[in-house]
Amino acid sequence: MKLVETLKNKVLHLLKTWQVREKLCLLWTKIKNTYARIAQKLRPYQRFKNTRAYAKLMAMTEMRRRMTVMLVGVFLLLGLIFAFNQAKTMLIKHFISSAGLPPATVSTTVVQFEEWQPMLSSVGNIRAYRGVELSTGVEGLVEMVPVKSGMDVKEGSLLIKLVDAAEVAQLQSLKAQAELAKVINERDKQQLAIQAISKNVFDTSAADAKSKRALVQQQEALIVKKNLKAPFSGRVGIVTLNPGQYVSPSEKLMTLQTIDPIFIDFTLPQSTVSAINIGQSIALSTDAYKGVIFAGKITAISPKVDLNTRNIQIEALLANPDKKILPGMFANVNIDLGDKVKLLTLPLTAVTYNPYGSTVFIAKKTERLGKDGQPVLEAQQVFVTTGSTRGDQVAITKGLEAGATVVTSGQLKLKNGTPLIINNKVLPANSPNPKPQEN
């Protein structure tokens, strides 16, 4: 039994010895391989040791040699940093270019033909058929004001009466003197017939009689000015005069306006002269009476074009029996030109106006399919020619065809090839006759 145990221990010892030996062999092999790789890497350094640069470097003092090595290391580090940044930039550009443009959310509409009434539009000013600021032309105290604010008066109606007692008394005196001068002249005429007086005496009495009559007429005119009457039929403005108030000759006392009928003055570009004629009908609307259209006719066209604006002034006359329209208002004027036509229309927000021309973006289908299995839409910019406008709409005369899908909002973030996401939950205004929203 002892022999067997001894043999067992020797075998185990040999096995352990062989394992250690095998491990040492493996370690030695790894060391040799590592040394070979290091020697391979150090081979350029060995070659560098045989160069003149190495010789010069070693010929330097220790401080200078360290400084040179440090500077070379710094430059190598900066070069590596620059190379890394350039590589990073190139990788980012490559990633962005391979990723493509991000999609943009826009609203769209399908362009279609709509009936369009050709018309000319302008903004005009309402003017009274007759209107004047009244004054007496003489000074004095107000005796009576028989009219009230806003009263309609007839031609010749008394509006203001100034105190004229002194002038009336003076008129009576002048009339008496005129009568006396007339009697004397008649008597001198009879005496001249029998040659009882000279011709010179008769001429003097005749001239005196005429002078006295002229003074009477002058005094009568002064009294007329003391009694201000309506020069025409119309409506009186706001009356602020009171009896006993003193007025001066140039003071504006009240306004008188004839507002039935009433004029409207407006202008149009000189290019429209051939399309307008006297007697042509117009439609007028004001913000004072929303939804109410007043009809009138053109009564005059100015024979001169304004040199500053190149516009021509036009006058139209409207019936105003209810006296709703007042002088000084502004109004929108529309003139219909011919029959209705059909034109392609778009919302005004769909068109981008540039110095080089007007453009729109259309949604064009591509061959690529989206996640929903539908063709991907891309933006494509096209040039268009615009026509007249009405409300929120503009007419397109060239550049589009009916049925095209046009972007109506969100164009600022688009360029050719941008993928589109259509969201028409909120659409821009597209009304031919927009009206202000009531609060």
Secondary structure, DSSP 4 states (H G I P E B T S, - for coil): -HHHHHHHHHHHHHHHHHHHHHHHHHHHHHHHHHHHHHHHHHHHHHHHHTSHHHHHHHHS-HHHHHHHHHHHHHHHHHHHHHHHHHHHHHHHHHHHHHH-PPPEEEEEEE-EEEEE--EEEEEEEEEEEEEEEE--SS-EEEEE----TT-EE-TT-EEEEE--HHHHHHHHHHHHHHHHHHHHHHHHHHHHHTTSS-HHHHHHHHHHHHHHHHHHHHHHHHHHHHEEE-SSSEEE------TT-EE-TT---EEEEEEEEEEEEEEEEGGGGGG--TT-EEEEE-TTSTT--EEEEEEEEEEEE-TTT-EEEEEEEE--TT--S-TT-EEEEEEE-SS-EEEEEEEGGG-EEETTEEEEEEEEEEEEE-TTSSEEEEEEEEEEEEEEEETTEEEEEES--TT-EEEEE-GGG--TT-BEEE--SS-----SS--PPP-
